[in-house]
Amino acid sequence: KKKLIALVAWTKAIRQRTGTIPDAAYIEQMRELGASDETIASLQPTEPLLPENHDAWRMYWLVETQPVYRPDGALVGFSLPALLGLMEIYGVEDPRGCLEKVQIIWTDMHKTG
């Protein structure tokens, strides 16, 4: 799970820098636009996205936009109904395992202090 969290952290850094999640299509588009080899290399993760983590990686980025806040404005977590709906729409084969991984990623990405 550490590699998955590291990959999500890397993706978050790239998204903050470029405004998009660097998937294969984006990297190819940058290549076609004449991006330097150094730029292309910076868009490639140092750790591969393992097949068993792909659903959790995708679901995390989709649910990242569905935060839940307390009335005082403190972040509580993500919308579980949103995640469950997304897993159904995308046909996630192991919803429970995916939920557990997304919770681990969310906790690590949003830890305070």
N, C-alpha and C positions, 0 to 999 in steps of 0.2 A: 504494500500500500504506500510505502514511502516513495517509490518511483512514480506512482500515479499522482501523489500530492506534488512532487517536484515538477511533473509535467504540467499540472494545472497551474502551479505558480509561474512556470515559464510562459505558459500560454497567456496568463493574466498580464505579465510584463509586456509581452508582444502586443496584446490587445490595447494596453494603455498607450503604447508608443505609436501604433499604426491605426488604431480604431477598428480593427477586425481580428477575428480569430484566424491564425495562420494555418489553414488546411492546405491540402495538396493543390487544390484549384487556385487558391490565392498565390501560393508560391510559383506556380506555373505562369500565372498572370504577371507577376513581378518579373519573371524571367523574360517573358515576351516583351515587356515594356523596357527591357534593357538594364535591369538592376544588376549591379556589380556582383561578382562571385562572393564578395564579403557580405553584402546585404542578404543574398540568398542563404548563405551559411548561417547568418544570424537568425533567420526565420525557421531554421530546421532544429527540431528538438535534439538535445543530447541523449535522451532516453527514448526508445521507440514506444509507441502506444500499443501495449499488448492487446490482442483480440479480446481477452476476458475483461479488459477495463474500458473498452471503447464505449459501451452503453453508459457507464457511469460518467465518463468524461463528457460525453454529449449531453446527458441529462443535467449534469452540474451546470453547464453553460446555459442551458435553457432555463433552469430554475433559478439561476443567479439573478434573473430579472424579476423574481417573485418573492421578495423579502416580506417578512411579517414583523411589524413593530408593535411595541407596547404603547399605551396612550401617552407615556412620558417621552416617547421617541426612541427608546432603546430597542436595538435589534434583538428579536427573539429567535428567528430562524427563517426557514423558507416555507413556502406554502405546500404542505403535504398534498392537499387535493390537486394542486397544479402538477406536482411531480407524478402522482398516480395517473392523472389524465395523460400526461406526456408519455409515460411509459407504455400506456395502452395504445396511444396513437402511433408510436414508433415501434410497437411490437417487441418490447424488451422481453427476452425469454426468461430471465430470472429476476423478476421485480424485487423480491426480497433482498437478494444479493446486491442488486443495483442500488436500492434504497440505503442499505448499510454503507456502501462505498460513498454515495453522495453525502450521507451524514458525516462521514469521516472527513471528506474533502471540505465540506462546508465549515465544520468545526475548526479545521486547521486554517482555512483561508480567512476566517472571521474571528480568530482568537484575539482577545484584547490583553493589553498589559505586557 
